[in-house]
Amino acid sequence: MTVDMIAAAAMDGQIPAGRFVLRQVRKSDAGLFALYAGDRRVAEATRSIPHPLPPGAAEAFVTRATTPGGDEDIWVMDGTASGLPEVLGVISLKRMDVAKYNRDQSEIGYWVAPAFWNLGIASDAVRALIGANPQKNKTVFAEVFQDNPGSARVLTNAGFQYLGDAETYSVARGARVPTWTYICKLP
């Protein structure tokens, strides 16, 4: 990405992430969301994506992502400026306990379409989002399934520290799954 492309992206409210930008979700993304999130491998790597993906789920996600005032900010990993596909994956920051304590902390979540796995896309996205810190967080948490060590490497490579073991429910798996929890303290 050239300096001019980075400057244009920043002026457009986008976050430069090397070969791609993080941008707001658009209605036109729903088809690729359905294609990628409908893949069992993607769904089973998340807590909340069901498998099979029910009709209308991608459109409902777009509506949630584009409705102002929610507790989660969602970006698309968009590679069009570099000749990559328009949707490579999704990354989000979900605010934690805002109403109760307002401790300036969020939880990061992300998925990348299988065609783009092992290319550093997730690592670039996490580093860019943490570097930009659009929510002005002091702390960002993350959780990955223990059977997904690649996602754990993404976090540690972006400066996250291992916090401990836990478990969470996966909708696609229909079961509780062991997790590793991570923390990143920001200046």
Backbone as numpy.savetxt, mean C-alpha at the origin, in Angstrom:
# Nx Ny Nz CAx CAy CAz Cx Cy Cz
13.09 8.26 -14.02 12.23 9.43 -14.02 13.13 10.66 -14.02
12.86 11.59 -14.92 13.68 12.79 -15.04 13.32 13.80 -13.95
14.17 14.79 -13.78 13.92 15.86 -12.80 12.61 16.58 -13.13
12.37 16.83 -14.43 11.13 17.50 -14.84 9.90 16.66 -14.49
9.99 15.33 -14.68 8.87 14.45 -14.35 8.61 14.45 -12.85
9.68 14.45 -12.04 9.53 14.47 -10.59 8.88 15.78 -10.15
9.33 16.90 -10.72 8.75 18.21 -10.38 7.28 18.27 -10.77
6.93 17.76 -11.95 5.53 17.76 -12.40 4.68 16.88 -11.50
5.22 15.74 -11.10 4.47 14.83 -10.22 4.22 15.48 -8.87
5.22 16.12 -8.30 5.06 16.76 -7.00 4.03 17.88 -7.06
4.00 18.63 -8.17 3.03 19.72 -8.31 1.62 19.18 -8.48
1.49 17.96 -8.97 0.19 17.33 -9.21 -0.30 16.57 -7.98
0.38 16.69 -6.85 -0.03 15.99 -5.64 0.42 14.54 -5.63
1.27 14.17 -6.53 1.78 12.81 -6.60 3.08 12.70 -5.83
3.44 11.47 -5.49 4.69 11.22 -4.77 5.61 10.45 -5.70
6.75 11.03 -6.09 7.69 10.32 -6.96 8.26 9.10 -6.24
8.37 7.98 -6.96 8.90 6.75 -6.38 9.87 6.07 -7.35
10.75 6.84 -7.95 11.71 6.26 -8.88 11.10 6.03 -10.24
10.86 4.76 -10.58 10.33 4.40 -11.90 8.84 4.68 -12.06
8.20 5.09 -11.00 6.76 5.32 -11.04 6.40 6.40 -10.03
5.12 6.76 -10.00 4.63 7.72 -9.01 3.51 7.07 -8.21
3.31 7.60 -7.03 2.15 7.25 -6.23 1.14 8.36 -6.48
-0.04 7.98 -6.94 -1.07 8.98 -7.26 -2.40 8.56 -6.66
-3.34 9.48 -6.69 -4.68 9.19 -6.19 -5.37 8.14 -7.05
-6.28 7.43 -6.43 -7.08 6.43 -7.13 -8.06 7.12 -8.08
-8.27 6.51 -9.25 -9.24 7.00 -10.24 -10.29 5.93 -10.49
-11.45 6.35 -10.95 -12.50 5.38 -11.30 -12.02 4.39 -12.34
-11.19 4.86 -13.26 -10.71 4.00 -14.34 -9.78 2.88 -13.84
-9.36 2.93 -12.59 -8.48 1.90 -12.02 -9.24 0.62 -11.65
-10.55 0.70 -11.55 -11.34 -0.42 -11.03 -11.10 -1.73 -11.79
-11.00 -1.67 -13.10 -10.80 -2.89 -13.88 -9.50 -3.60 -13.54
-8.40 -2.84 -13.45 -7.12 -3.46 -13.09 -7.11 -3.89 -11.63
-7.78 -3.14 -10.75 -7.89 -3.59 -9.36 -8.57 -4.95 -9.31
-9.66 -5.10 -10.05 -10.40 -6.37 -10.06 -9.51 -7.50 -10.60
-8.76 -7.22 -11.65 -7.88 -8.22 -12.23 -6.80 -8.65 -11.23
-6.09 -7.67 -10.69 -4.96 -7.98 -9.81 -5.40 -8.47 -8.43
-6.33 -7.77 -7.80 -6.78 -8.17 -6.46 -7.58 -9.46 -6.51
-8.11 -9.79 -7.70 -8.82 -11.04 -7.86 -7.90 -12.26 -7.93
-6.62 -12.04 -8.02 -5.63 -13.12 -8.03 -5.50 -13.65 -6.61
-5.65 -14.94 -6.45 -5.59 -15.57 -5.12 -4.30 -15.19 -4.37
-3.16 -15.12 -5.08 -1.88 -14.82 -4.43 -1.90 -13.43 -3.80
-2.53 -12.47 -4.46 -2.63 -11.12 -3.90 -3.58 -11.12 -2.72
-4.76 -11.69 -2.91 -5.77 -11.69 -1.85 -5.25 -12.36 -0.59
-4.59 -13.50 -0.74 -4.12 -14.24 0.44 -2.93 -13.59 1.13
-2.35 -12.57 0.52 -1.26 -11.83 1.16 -1.78 -10.61 1.92
-3.11 -10.42 1.91 -3.72 -9.28 2.60 -4.70 -9.76 3.66
-5.05 -8.85 4.54 -6.09 -9.14 5.54 -7.48 -9.03 4.95
-7.69 -8.06 4.05 -9.05 -7.65 3.74 -9.59 -7.99 2.36
-8.75 -8.42 1.44 -9.26 -8.73 0.10 -9.83 -10.15 0.10
-11.11 -10.29 -0.24 -11.69 -11.64 -0.30 -11.29 -12.36 -1.58
-11.35 -13.69 -1.52 -11.15 -14.50 -2.73 -12.16 -15.62 -2.73
-12.91 -15.77 -3.82 -12.87 -14.94 -5.02 -13.40 -13.53 -4.75
-12.95 -12.60 -5.55 -13.36 -11.21 -5.41 -14.81 -11.09 -5.88
-15.71 -10.63 -5.01 -17.12 -10.55 -5.43 -17.35 -9.44 -6.45
-18.39 -9.58 -7.27 -18.71 -8.53 -8.22 -18.92 -7.20 -7.50
-18.38 -6.14 -8.07 -18.54 -4.81 -7.50 -17.53 -4.45 -6.43
-16.70 -5.40 -6.00 -15.74 -5.11 -4.92 -14.70 -4.07 -5.34
-14.22 -4.15 -6.57 -13.22 -3.18 -7.04 -13.82 -1.79 -7.13
-15.04 -1.69 -7.60 -15.72 -0.40 -7.69 -15.97 0.17 -6.29
-16.34 -0.69 -5.35 -16.55 -0.24 -3.95 -15.24 0.26 -3.36
-14.13 -0.40 -3.68 -12.82 0.04 -3.20 -12.49 1.43 -3.76
-12.75 1.63 -5.05 -12.51 2.93 -5.67 -13.34 4.01 -4.98
-14.61 3.72 -4.72 -15.48 4.68 -4.04 -14.93 5.03 -2.67
-14.52 4.02 -1.91 -13.96 4.25 -0.57 -12.67 5.08 -0.67
-11.83 4.74 -1.64 -10.54 5.42 -1.79 -10.68 6.87 -2.23
-11.77 7.19 -2.93 -11.93 8.55 -3.47 -12.89 9.40 -2.66
-13.46 8.85 -1.59 -14.36 9.62 -0.74 -13.54 10.36 0.30
-13.63 11.69 0.33 -12.83 12.46 1.29 -13.29 12.21 2.73
-12.36 12.43 3.65 -12.68 12.39 5.07 -12.55 11.03 5.72
-12.05 10.04 5.01 -11.89 8.71 5.60 -10.65 8.64 6.48
-10.46 7.48 7.09 -9.30 7.30 7.97 -8.12 6.67 7.24
-8.25 6.50 5.91 -7.19 5.87 5.14 -6.93 6.66 3.86
-5.65 6.91 3.57 -5.24 7.53 2.32 -4.64 6.44 1.45
-5.10 6.36 0.20 -4.72 5.27 -0.70 -4.13 5.85 -1.98
-3.02 5.25 -2.42 -2.35 5.67 -3.65 -2.18 4.47 -4.58
-2.17 4.75 -5.86 -1.88 3.77 -6.89 -0.42 3.91 -7.27
0.27 2.79 -7.45 1.62 2.79 -7.99 1.46 2.83 -9.51
1.73 3.99 -10.12 1.46 4.23 -11.54 2.77 4.40 -12.29
3.02 3.50 -13.25 4.27 3.51 -13.99 4.21 4.10 -15.38
3.11 4.75 -15.74 2.95 5.21 -17.13 4.04 6.18 -17.58
4.53 7.03 -16.69 5.56 8.00 -17.09 6.86 7.33 -17.51
7.07 6.09 -17.08 8.29 5.36 -17.42 8.04 4.22 -18.39
6.85 4.17 -18.98 6.53 3.10 -19.92 6.07 1.81 -19.24
5.82 1.87 -17.95 5.28 0.72 -17.23 3.76 0.83 -17.20
3.06 -0.21 -16.78 1.60 -0.14 -16.72 1.07 0.93 -15.76
-0.17 1.31 -15.99 -0.83 2.36 -15.20 -1.03 1.96 -13.75
-1.29 0.70 -13.50 -1.46 0.21 -12.12 -0.49 -0.94 -11.90
0.46 -0.71 -10.99 1.40 -1.76 -10.59 0.97 -2.38 -9.26
0.27 -1.60 -8.46 -0.18 -2.03 -7.15 -0.80 -0.87 -6.41
-1.01 -1.06 -5.12 -1.66 -0.07 -4.26 -0.89 0.02 -2.95
-0.85 1.21 -2.38 -0.23 1.42 -1.07 -1.11 2.39 -0.28
-1.19 2.19 1.03 -2.06 3.04 1.82 -1.47 3.33 3.19
-1.99 4.39 3.79 -1.71 4.73 5.18 -3.05 4.87 5.89
-3.28 4.04 6.89 -4.52 4.10 7.66 -4.21 4.71 9.02
-4.89 5.82 9.31 -4.68 6.52 10.58 -5.13 5.64 11.74
-4.37 5.68 12.83 -4.70 4.88 14.00 -5.17 5.80 15.14
-6.17 5.40 15.83 -6.74 6.05 17.02 -6.77 7.58 16.96
-7.17 8.12 15.82 -7.20 9.57 15.64 -8.17 10.24 16.62
-9.37 9.74 16.67 -10.40 10.39 17.49 -10.05 10.33 18.98
-9.43 9.26 19.39 -9.18 9.06 20.82 -7.91 9.76 21.31
-6.79 9.55 20.61 -5.50 10.02 21.12 -4.75 10.96 20.19
-4.96 10.84 18.87 -4.24 11.64 17.88 -2.73 11.63 18.10
-2.16 10.43 18.06 -0.72 10.27 18.31 0.10 10.34 17.02
-0.49 10.79 15.92 0.24 10.91 14.66 0.90 9.59 14.26
0.09 8.54 14.21 0.60 7.24 13.79 -0.38 6.58 12.83
0.17 5.81 11.92 -0.62 5.13 10.91 -0.08 3.74 10.69
-0.86 2.94 9.97 -0.41 1.62 9.55 -0.32 1.62 8.03
0.81 1.16 7.52 1.02 1.10 6.08 0.58 -0.28 5.58
0.00 -0.29 4.41 -0.38 -1.53 3.76 -0.12 -1.41 2.27
0.17 -2.50 1.61 0.46 -2.44 0.18 0.29 -3.81 -0.44
0.04 -3.80 -1.74 0.12 -5.02 -2.55 0.59 -4.63 -3.94
1.27 -5.56 -4.56 1.78 -5.36 -5.92 1.25 -6.52 -6.77
0.86 -6.22 -8.00 0.39 -7.24 -8.93 1.49 -8.27 -9.15
1.15 -9.56 -9.19 2.16 -10.61 -9.34 3.11 -10.44 -10.52
2.67 -9.85 -11.60 3.54 -9.65 -12.77 4.72 -8.75 -12.44
4.63 -7.99 -11.34 5.67 -7.03 -10.99 6.38 -7.40 -9.68
6.18 -8.61 -9.21 6.87 -9.07 -8.00 8.36 -9.22 -8.29
9.16 -9.04 -7.26 10.62 -9.21 -7.31 11.31 -8.20 -8.23
10.67 -7.05 -8.42 11.28 -5.98 -9.22 11.59 -4.74 -8.39
11.36 -4.82 -7.08 11.62 -3.68 -6.20 10.50 -2.65 -6.17
9.36 -2.96 -6.77 8.25 -2.00 -6.82 7.75 -1.67 -5.42
7.48 -2.70 -4.61 6.98 -2.47 -3.25 8.02 -1.70 -2.43
9.26 -2.06 -2.54 10.32 -1.37 -1.79 10.38 0.10 -2.15
10.33 0.40 -3.44 10.36 1.80 -3.89 9.13 2.56 -3.37
7.98 1.92 -3.41 6.74 2.58 -2.97 6.78 2.87 -1.48
7.21 1.90 -0.68 7.25 2.10 0.78 8.26 3.19 1.12
9.44 3.14 0.53 10.45 4.17 0.80 9.95 5.56 0.41
9.30 5.66 -0.75 8.79 6.96 -1.21 7.71 7.49 -0.28
6.79 6.63 0.14 5.71 7.09 1.01 6.22 7.47 2.39
7.13 6.70 2.92 7.72 7.04 4.22 8.52 8.34 4.10
9.27 8.48 3.02 10.06 9.70 2.82 9.20 10.94 2.67
8.08 10.82 1.98 7.18 11.96 1.79 6.38 12.26 3.05
6.06 11.23 3.81 5.29 11.36 5.06 4.10 12.32 4.91
3.18 12.02 3.98 2.08 12.95 3.70 1.12 13.18 4.86
1.06 12.26 5.82 0.18 12.44 6.97 0.92 13.06 8.16
2.19 13.36 7.98 3.02 13.95 9.05 3.03 13.04 10.28
3.20 11.76 10.05 3.24 10.78 11.14 4.54 10.86 11.91
4.44 10.46 13.18 5.63 10.26 14.01 6.02 8.78 13.99
5.02 7.93 13.78 5.25 6.49 13.79 4.38 5.83 12.73
4.97 4.86 12.03 4.21 4.05 11.08 4.43 2.59 11.45
3.34 1.86 11.54 3.38 0.44 11.84 3.10 -0.35 10.58
3.48 -1.62 10.59 3.18 -2.52 9.48 3.06 -3.93 10.03
2.34 -4.74 9.28 2.15 -6.13 9.67 2.17 -6.97 8.41
2.94 -8.06 8.42 2.99 -8.96 7.27 2.80 -10.39 7.76
2.23 -11.21 6.89 2.07 -12.62 7.24 3.44 -13.29 7.28
3.62 -14.18 8.24 4.91 -14.83 8.41 5.29 -15.72 7.23
4.33 -16.11 6.40 4.66 -16.90 5.22 4.95 -16.01 4.00
5.19 -14.72 4.26 5.53 -13.77 3.19 6.81 -13.02 3.55
7.95 -13.72 3.57 9.20 -13.06 3.98 9.64 -11.95 3.02
9.20 -12.00 1.77 9.55 -10.93 0.83 8.98 -9.61 1.27
7.76 -9.61 1.77 7.14 -8.38 2.26 7.84 -7.89 3.52
8.32 -8.81 4.34 9.08 -8.41 5.53 10.39 -7.72 5.11
11.04 -8.23 4.06 12.28 -7.59 3.56 12.00 -6.19 3.04
10.85 -6.00 2.39 10.47 -4.67 1.91 10.49 -3.69 3.08
9.91 -4.10 4.19 9.82 -3.22 5.36 11.19 -2.96 5.99
11.97 -4.01 6.21 13.27 -3.80 6.84 14.19 -2.98 5.94
14.08 -3.16 4.63 14.89 -2.36 3.70 14.48 -0.89 3.71
13.25 -0.61 4.15 12.77 0.78 4.21 12.97 1.38 5.60
13.66 0.68 6.48 13.97 1.24 7.80 13.04 0.82 8.92
12.12 -0.09 8.67 11.25 -0.59 9.72 12.00 -1.56 10.61
11.65 -1.55 11.89 12.25 -2.45 12.87 11.22 -3.47 13.32
11.68 -4.71 13.50 10.81 -5.78 13.96 10.33 -5.45 15.37
9.04 -5.61 15.60 8.43 -5.29 16.90 8.00 -6.55 17.64
7.45 -7.52 16.91 7.02 -8.75 17.57 6.09 -9.57 16.69
5.68 -10.70 17.24 4.77 -11.61 16.55 3.34 -11.34 17.00
2.41 -11.61 16.12 0.99 -11.48 16.44 0.24 -12.40 15.49
-1.03 -12.18 15.35 -1.82 -12.87 14.34 -3.00 -11.99 13.99
-3.52 -12.19 12.79 -4.66 -11.43 12.33 -5.49 -12.31 11.40
-6.72 -11.89 11.19 -7.62 -12.66 10.34 -7.44 -12.27 8.88
-7.37 -13.25 8.01 -7.31 -13.03 6.56 -8.64 -13.46 5.97
-9.33 -12.53 5.33 -10.63 -12.83 4.71 -10.46 -13.89 3.62
-9.44 -13.76 2.77 -9.26 -14.70 1.67 -8.96 -16.10 2.17
-8.22 -16.20 3.25 -7.85 -17.51 3.79 -8.94 -18.07 4.72
-9.79 -17.16 5.21 -10.83 -17.58 6.14 -10.26 -18.11 7.43
-9.15 -17.55 7.88 -8.48 -18.05 9.08 -7.60 -16.97 9.68
-7.23 -17.18 10.95 -6.23 -16.33 11.60 -4.86 -16.79 11.11
-3.99 -15.80 10.85 -2.69 -16.09 10.26 -1.61 -15.43 11.12
-0.51 -16.15 11.43 0.58 -15.55 12.19 1.22 -14.39 11.41
1.55 -13.31 12.13 2.15 -12.13 11.50 3.42 -11.71 12.23
4.19 -10.91 11.53 5.30 -10.16 12.11 4.87 -8.70 12.09
5.13 -7.99 13.17 4.76 -6.58 13.28 6.03 -5.73 13.27
5.95 -4.58 12.57 7.11 -3.70 12.41 6.71 -2.27 12.76
7.75 -1.48 13.09 7.55 -0.07 13.43 8.63 0.75 12.73
8.23 1.96 12.32 9.18 2.92 11.76 8.92 4.26 12.43
9.89 4.74 13.18 9.76 6.05 13.84 10.31 7.11 12.89
9.54 8.17 12.71 9.92 9.23 11.78 10.33 10.47 12.55
11.22 11.26 11.94 11.70 12.48 12.63 10.60 13.52 12.76
